[in-house]
Amino acid sequence: MGAIKVPRFLGYQSFLLTLMHWFHYYVNRSFTLIGRILLLVCTLIMSYCLLDQNLPMAFIAFGLVGMYLVNLLIGYIFKPRVSLTRNIPTVAVCDSLVPITYQLENMSLLPCWDVKLDNIAYQGCRYISNPTVSIMAPRDKHEIHSTIKFKQRGLFFLPRTLAESSFPFGLWKWSCFGQGDREVRVLPKALNIGQMKLPFAMGENSPDKMMASEGAGMEFTSCREFRFGDNPRHIHWASWAKTSTPIIREMSEEGRLAVSILFDSCFQVNYLNKYNDVNVDFENSVSLLAGVSEYLANKNYCCRNLIVDEEFHQFSGSQPQTIHDELLNLSCDIEDIRTTETLEITAFALDAVKKTSGLVMILQNYDESRQLLVERITNFGITCKVILLGHQPPKKPGNYRFVNYSDLIRDIAHL
């Protein structure tokens, strides 16, 4: 069946409930919808006919049972004996179409009809179109393309790919498993930020500051492939020998500006969202985090530090888009905290943030601990851009930009 690992609170699942899930899976795998309905009708009719065997209704029930037996016999002879392989990207974006490619081959000496691929509903994702092959001749090969959409971020471990056929009467399904990719890491959808006022200086990766040369006040930044116009004296020979591609050392000016991001994963808890497995507001806040990172990358800002509660992450390199991709990968594992906790920052993280040009803070509430944290960071000489999320603006005044959760759904935020 496969499993799905998503950053949610799934809770305790009893043995009886697990058994019911497996029973539901096998019933859906073996019977079609019409087959399940007719099976239920036949069971009720035959149970009722036990009271009086002379009822004409019994002949109808036995006729339907006979049709089931004929469907089993013919379906077993022409059941799909195929070789199936699924190719799917290992990284996808939430609420976007993900292409899937199937390699299907009929390994039997008999033809097969109405072969459906992955005709099982997955939790958290759905197929846009169900891939189906109407007829396959013996030893016939097909390449089938389809699309799938993931509705949640996280690490998805899909079930094994499945080929099934309900030939001839569409009552019983014969199936076989295949091979292929199963693990997909779904990144959060970045919120489209139209405009954000930044109290920082210009980005550190301006074109006039990035060059492939050496001189006073220059430091090594990274390596990249050789481009036309670069000085051959700055080729990194060791990297060229390892990759068989000309690699050049990229230098930059010392003391360039960078930014840091602090994300508060503890939102206000009430009786309405305390036991929700999927919280729309929190997912919107993660999308805002991805949108802020994308906006900074487009403005040539490099995010050097990411602080999520007690976790501290540092990014190296000088390419904003590469750092943005790493931040998106980390945001897949952010979990929502269901209790109201104080927000603090360590001295090591505070020193690392001070080395950058400023800090972008995304807060879920504005209690006393978060208000004191903003004051502490400001008094430390760090320029802050505070974005406060909520349903109603707090009564406490402060130097923050309040954004309602409902405004984030419009996918355009003016911060």
C-alpha positions in Angstrom: 0.0 0.0 0.0 2.8 2.4 0.7 2.9 5.1 3.3 3.1 8.8 3.4 5.4 10.7 5.7 4.1 14.3 6.1 4.9 16.8 8.9 1.5 16.4 10.6 0.2 15.1 13.9 -1.3 11.7 12.9 -2.2 10.5 16.4 -2.7 7.0 17.6 -4.3 4.4 15.3 -5.7 1.2 16.9 -5.3 -2.3 15.6 -9.0 -2.6 14.6 -8.8 0.7 12.6 -5.7 -0.6 10.9 -7.4 -3.9 10.1 -10.4 -2.0 8.6 -8.0 0.0 6.4 -6.4 -3.1 5.0 -9.9 -4.7 4.5 -11.0 -1.6 2.6 -7.8 -1.7 0.5 -8.3 -5.4 -0.5 -12.0 -4.9 -1.3 -11.2 -1.9 -3.5 -8.3 -3.8 -5.2 -10.4 -6.9 -6.0 -13.9 -5.5 -6.8 -15.0 -2.6 -9.0 -17.8 -0.3 -7.8 -20.4 -2.2 -9.8 -19.0 -5.5 -8.5 -19.3 -4.3 -4.9 -22.9 -3.1 -5.4 -24.0 -6.4 -7.1 -22.2 -8.4 -4.4 -24.1 -6.6 -1.7 -27.4 -7.0 -3.6 -26.8 -10.8 -4.1 -25.9 -11.3 -0.5 -29.1 -9.6 0.7 -31.3 -11.5 -1.8 -29.7 -14.9 -1.0 -30.0 -14.2 2.7 -33.7 -13.3 2.3 -34.3 -16.4 0.1 -33.1 -18.7 2.9 -36.5 -18.0 4.6 -38.4 -19.3 1.5 -36.5 -21.1 -1.2 -39.5 -20.9 -3.6 -39.1 -17.2 -4.2 -38.3 -16.3 -7.8 -35.8 -13.7 -6.6 -33.4 -16.6 -5.8 -33.0 -17.3 -9.5 -31.8 -13.7 -10.1 -29.3 -14.0 -7.3 -27.9 -17.3 -8.6 -27.7 -15.8 -12.1 -25.6 -12.9 -10.8 -23.4 -15.4 -9.0 -23.0 -17.3 -12.2 -22.0 -14.1 -14.0 -19.3 -13.5 -11.3 -17.9 -17.0 -11.9 -17.8 -16.5 -15.7 -16.1 -13.1 -15.1 -13.5 -14.8 -12.8 -12.7 -17.5 -15.3 -12.4 -15.3 -18.4 -10.6 -12.6 -16.4 -8.0 -15.1 -15.1 -7.2 -16.3 -18.6 -6.8 -12.7 -19.9 -5.5 -11.0 -16.8 -2.6 -8.5 -17.3 0.8 -10.2 -17.2 2.8 -7.1 -17.9 6.1 -5.5 -17.0 5.5 -2.0 -15.6 8.0 0.7 -14.7 7.1 4.2 -13.3 9.3 7.2 -13.7 8.5 10.3 -11.6 10.6 13.3 -10.5 12.1 13.0 -7.0 11.3 16.6 -6.2 7.9 18.3 -6.9 6.1 21.5 -5.9 2.8 21.5 -4.0 -0.3 22.2 -6.1 1.6 21.8 -9.4 1.3 19.2 -12.1 4.0 16.5 -11.9 4.7 14.5 -15.1 4.8 10.7 -14.9 6.1 8.3 -17.5 5.1 4.6 -17.6 6.9 1.9 -19.6 4.4 -0.9 -20.2 5.1 -4.3 -21.9 2.8 -7.3 -22.3 4.8 -10.3 -21.3 2.0 -12.8 -22.1 1.3 -14.7 -25.3 -2.4 -13.6 -25.0 -3.7 -10.1 -25.5 -5.1 -8.1 -22.6 -7.8 -5.4 -22.5 -8.7 -2.3 -20.5 -5.4 -2.1 -18.5 -5.5 0.8 -15.9 -2.4 2.1 -14.2 -2.3 3.2 -10.6 -6.1 3.2 -10.2 -5.9 3.6 -6.4 -6.6 6.9 -4.6 -3.5 8.1 -2.7 -3.7 10.2 0.4 -2.6 13.8 -0.2 -2.4 13.5 -4.0 -4.6 12.7 -7.0 -4.2 11.9 -10.7 -5.4 14.5 -13.2 -6.2 11.7 -15.7 -6.2 8.0 -15.1 -3.8 6.3 -17.6 -5.5 3.5 -19.5 -4.6 1.2 -22.4 -7.6 -0.2 -24.2 -5.9 -3.2 -25.8 -2.4 -4.7 -25.7 -1.3 -7.3 -28.2 1.2 -10.0 -27.1 4.7 -8.6 -26.6 3.4 -5.2 -27.2 5.1 -2.1 -25.7 3.7 1.3 -24.7 5.0 4.5 -23.2 2.2 6.2 -21.3 2.3 9.8 -19.9 0.2 11.1 -17.1 0.2 13.9 -14.5 -0.3 13.9 -10.7 -0.9 16.7 -8.3 0.2 16.7 -4.6 -2.0 18.7 -2.2 0.4 18.7 0.7 4.1 19.3 1.2 6.4 16.7 2.7 8.0 13.4 1.9 5.7 11.1 0.0 6.4 7.4 -0.3 4.0 6.2 -3.0 2.7 2.6 -3.2 4.2 0.3 -5.8 2.9 1.0 -9.3 -0.1 -1.2 -10.1 -1.6 -2.4 -13.4 -5.2 -3.8 -13.3 -7.9 -5.0 -15.6 -11.6 -5.6 -15.0 -12.2 -7.5 -18.3 -14.7 -8.7 -19.4 -17.8 -7.6 -17.4 -16.2 -5.0 -15.1 -17.0 -6.9 -11.8 -13.7 -8.4 -10.7 -10.2 -6.8 -11.0 -7.0 -8.7 -11.7 -3.8 -6.8 -11.0 -0.1 -7.1 -10.8 2.6 -4.8 -9.3 5.4 -3.1 -11.1 8.7 -1.3 -10.3 9.8 2.3 -10.5 10.2 5.5 -8.5 8.2 5.8 -5.2 9.8 8.6 -3.1 8.8 12.2 -3.9 9.8 15.2 -1.9 7.1 17.9 -2.3 8.3 21.4 -1.7 5.9 24.1 -0.5 4.3 26.4 -3.0 6.0 29.8 -2.8 3.7 32.7 -2.2 3.8 35.4 -4.9 5.0 38.5 -3.1 4.3 41.6 -5.2 6.3 44.1 -3.1 8.2 44.0 0.2 9.9 47.0 1.7 13.3 46.0 2.9 15.2 48.2 5.4 18.4 46.6 4.2 21.1 47.7 1.8 21.5 46.3 -1.7 21.9 42.6 -2.2 25.3 41.1 -2.0 25.3 39.5 -5.4 25.1 42.5 -7.6 26.6 42.0 -11.0 29.3 44.7 -10.4 30.5 42.8 -7.3 30.7 39.3 -8.8 33.8 38.6 -10.9 36.3 35.9 -11.6 39.5 37.8 -10.7 41.8 38.3 -7.7 43.1 41.4 -6.0 43.1 43.4 -2.8 40.1 42.8 -0.6 39.0 39.7 -2.5 38.0 36.4 -1.0 37.1 33.0 -2.5 33.4 32.5 -2.9 32.8 29.3 -5.0 33.7 27.4 -8.2 31.8 27.4 -11.4 32.2 26.3 -15.0 34.5 28.3 -17.3 32.7 30.9 -19.4 33.9 32.8 -22.4 35.8 35.9 -21.3 37.1 34.5 -18.0 40.8 34.7 -17.2 42.5 31.3 -17.8 44.9 32.0 -15.0 42.1 31.5 -12.5 41.2 28.0 -13.6 41.0 25.5 -10.7 43.0 22.6 -12.1 42.1 20.1 -9.4 38.4 20.5 -10.0 39.0 20.3 -13.8 40.8 17.0 -13.3 38.0 15.5 -11.3 35.0 16.7 -13.4 36.7 16.7 -16.9 35.1 20.2 -17.3 37.0 23.5 -17.0 36.3 25.0 -13.6 37.2 28.6 -12.5 37.5 30.1 -9.1 35.0 32.8 -8.4 36.1 35.7 -6.2 34.1 38.4 -4.5 34.6 41.5 -2.4 34.9 41.0 1.3 32.2 42.2 3.7 29.3 41.9 1.3 25.8 42.1 2.7 23.5 39.1 3.4 20.2 38.5 5.3 18.8 36.1 7.8 15.3 34.7 8.3 13.5 33.7 11.5 10.3 31.6 11.2 8.0 31.1 14.2 6.2 27.7 13.8 4.1 28.2 17.0 0.8 29.7 16.1 -2.0 30.6 18.4 -3.9 27.6 19.6 -7.6 27.5 20.2 -10.4 24.9 20.4 -11.0 25.1 16.7 -7.5 24.2 15.5 -6.1 22.3 18.4 -6.7 18.9 17.0 -6.7 19.6 13.3 -4.4 17.3 11.3 -3.9 19.9 8.5 -4.0 23.5 9.4 -4.6 25.8 6.4 -3.3 28.9 8.2 0.0 27.2 9.1 0.5 25.9 5.5 -0.1 29.5 4.3 2.6 30.7 6.6 5.1 28.1 5.3 4.2 29.3 1.7 4.9 32.8 2.9 8.3 31.7 4.1 9.0 30.2 0.7 7.7 33.4 -1.0 10.0 35.6 1.1 13.0 33.4 0.2 12.1 33.6 -3.5 11.6 37.3 -3.3 15.0 37.8 -1.6 16.7 35.6 -4.2 15.2 37.6 -7.1 16.5 40.8 -5.4 20.0 39.3 -5.2 19.9 38.8 -1.5 21.6 35.7 -0.1 20.0 34.1 3.0 22.9 33.1 5.2 20.9 31.9 8.2 17.5 30.3 8.8 16.1 30.0 12.3 13.1 27.8 13.0 12.4 27.8 16.7 15.5 26.0 18.3 16.9 24.9 14.9 19.6 26.9 13.3 20.7 26.4 9.7 23.5 28.2 7.8 23.9 28.4 4.1 27.1 28.8 2.1 27.8 29.9 -1.4 27.1 33.0 -3.4 24.2 32.0 -5.6 20.8 33.2 -4.2 18.8 30.7 -6.3 20.8 27.8 -4.9 20.3 29.0 -1.4 16.6 29.4 -2.1 16.4 25.8 -3.2 18.1 24.6 -0.1 15.7 26.6 2.1 12.7 25.1 0.3 14.1 21.6 0.9 14.4 22.4 4.6 10.9 23.9 4.8 9.4 20.5 3.9 10.2 19.3 7.4 8.8 22.2 9.4 6.2 21.0 11.8 3.5 23.0 13.5 3.8 23.3 17.3 0.4 22.8 19.0 1.3 24.5 22.2 2.1 28.2 23.0 5.8 28.3 23.8 8.2 31.1 24.3 10.4 32.1 21.4 14.1 32.6 22.1 17.3 32.8 20.2 20.7 31.5 21.2 23.8 33.7 21.6 25.5 31.8 18.7 22.6 32.4 16.4 22.4 36.0 17.4 26.1 36.5 16.6 25.6 34.9 13.2 22.6 37.1 12.5 24.6 40.2 13.4 27.1 39.4 10.7 24.4 39.8 8.1 22.7 43.0 7.0 19.4 42.3 8.7 16.8 39.8 9.8 13.3 39.0 8.4 11.0 37.7 11.1 7.8 35.8 10.4 5.8 35.5 13.6 2.5 33.7 14.3 1.6 35.7 17.3 2.9 38.6 19.3 3.0 37.6 23.0 5.3 39.0 25.6 8.2 36.7 24.8 8.1 37.5 21.1 7.9 41.2 21.8 10.9 41.0 24.1 12.8 39.0 21.4 12.2 41.7 18.8 13.4 44.4 21.3 16.5 42.3 22.1 17.4 41.9 18.5 16.8 45.5 17.7 18.9 46.6 20.7 21.7 44.3 19.5 22.0 46.6 16.5 20.3 44.3 14.0 17.9 45.7 11.4 14.6 43.8 11.5 11.7 43.3 9.1 8.9 41.8 11.3 5.9 40.2 9.5 3.1 39.3 12.0 0.4 36.8 10.9 -2.9 36.4 12.6 -6.7 36.7 12.2 -6.9 40.0 14.2 -4.2 42.6 14.8 -2.9 42.5 18.4 -3.6 45.3 20.8 0.1 45.8 21.5 1.6 48.3 19.2 5.0 47.5 17.7 7.2 47.9 14.7 5.7 45.1 12.6 3.7 44.6 9.5 0.4 42.7 10.3 -1.0 40.4 7.6 -4.2 38.4 7.9 -4.2 34.7 7.1 -7.1 35.1 4.7 -5.1 37.7 2.7 -2.4 35.1 2.0 -4.9 32.9 0.1 -5.0 35.5 -2.7 -1.4 34.5 -3.5 -0.2 38.1 -3.7 1.2 39.7 -0.6 2.3 43.3 -0.3 4.6 43.4 2.7 
